[in-house]
Amino acid sequence: MLSLGILTSHISKEQKYFSEIAKSAKNLQVKIVKFCPEGIDANSGMIQGESYVHSEDRWLPALFPPPAYVYDRSFHGLSRSKTRARQNISWLKEVSEFLGYGLPGKKDVYDSLKNHPRLSAFLPPTEKAYGPGDIWRSLETYKKVIIKPEFGSRGAGIYLLEQTAEGINVSMNKEGKRYDRLIETKRDSLFWLDSIMRKYTLLVQPYLELSNENNEPFDVRILLQKNKENDWEEIGRGIRTGMKESITANLASGGKAEAFQTFNMTIPPSLQDQYEQKIQTIITQLPGELEANFQRLFEIGLDLGIDKKGQVWILDINSKPGRKIIEKLYPEKVKALYEAPVVYSGYLARTAEKMKAGE
C-alpha cells in the first residue's frame, strides 16, 4: 500500500485537516501517518509518530519506516537556525519523496523574480536589512516602511514604521488589535531595531496604501495547487480584510474572509478588467518560474495587494499555505481539498513507475 506521511511541527496541530486527509485516503488505498521532526531517527531509520486507524476513527501512536511520500506542513518560526530537527528533515528528504520542497527565504524568492520580464512589475522594492542603519536609510527615503521577518508567516513580526515630526511611530498588530509606540530619537530607534534584528533577519519595503474605503487593509488570497495531472489550478480566491487602521489583513491577526465577488461589486468594471489581467499573468507565470529557480512545489498561497489605481502587488508567496479562505468561501471544494495531497502522491507514484519501466 502506498504510504503518505504528514510532517508537522507539533503532533496536535491542524488536527482536523490531517484527519480529513486520512479519511479521504481510505478509498484511495493510501496509508496515512503523521510525525514531527523530533520523531525521526536517522540512525535506526525509523520514525515515531501516529498512524490513522480507520476502524477506530482516530490516530494511534506508531513506529514506522519513512513513508514513500511526505506532505510537509512543518513551520520553523521566524528564524532558521541549524537544529537537530532540520538535520532530521534533511535526512528524510534523502529517503522519501516530498510532494513539495518549499521555498527559501523571502529575499531569495524576490531576487529570483525581480528580473523576470512579466513578474518584476508586481514586486514592491524589497531589501534585506544587514543592520539598523539600513532600515533607517529606507525610512528616510520612503518616510513610511514595512519591516518583516525573512522567514515569517501569518503576519507575525510585521511592523509599520512612519517618520513623523515627533519621531518614529512604530505600529504592530497583536491579537487583532493595533498597537502604536512613539520612539522620539534616532538613537533610541536604532537601539530598538537592533534588539529586533538580534532575533531574526528583517526585510524592509516601502509601505503600500492597500486599504478600502473604510480604511481597512485588505489583500487577495489565492490558493494554487497541482492536480492529478501535475497541472497548476486555482482552487479559489477571497478577500482578507483587517481591522480598521490595522497593519495586515491576515486572518491570524484578526482579519475576516469575504468573497472576491463581493469586492468586485464595489469596483468599476474597467478597473476590474485591469487588475484581473494582471492577476492572471501572475497566476500563469509565477508557479513555473518558482519551480525553475528552486525545487518542486505542490501548493502556493499567493497574497496580492490591489491599490486604488488598479496596480497589483505580490505581497507574499507561501509554499505552506492555510486554507481557511477555501473552507469558508468554497464549501463545495472542501472534499477535493482534503483529497489533493493523496491524489498528488498518486501522480508521483505513477510517474516513478513509468520511469522504472523506461516509458
Secondary structure as UniProt FT lines:
FT   STRAND          2..8
FT   TURN            11..14
FT   HELIX           15..25
FT   TURN            26..29
FT   STRAND          30..35
FT   HELIX           37..39
FT   STRAND          40..41
FT   TURN            42..45
FT   STRAND          46..53
FT   TURN            54..57
FT   STRAND          58..64
FT   STRAND          69..73
FT   HELIX           84..95
FT   STRAND          97..98
FT   HELIX           106..113
FT   TURN            114..115
FT   TURN            117..119
FT   HELIX           120..122
FT   STRAND          127..129
FT   HELIX           132..142
FT   STRAND          144..149
FT   TURN            150..151
FT   TURN            154..157
FT   STRAND          159..163
FT   STRAND          168..174
FT   TURN            175..176
FT   STRAND          177..183
FT   HELIX           186..197
FT   TURN            198..199
FT   STRAND          202..206
FT   TURN            213..214
FT   STRAND          217..226
FT   TURN            228..229
FT   STRAND          232..241
FT   TURN            244..245
FT   HELIX           251..253
FT   STRAND          256..259
FT   HELIX           260..264
FT   TURN            265..266
FT   HELIX           269..293
FT   STRAND          299..306
FT   TURN            308..309
FT   STRAND          312..318
FT   HELIX           324..329
FT   HELIX           331..333
FT   HELIX           334..356
FT   TURN            357..358
//
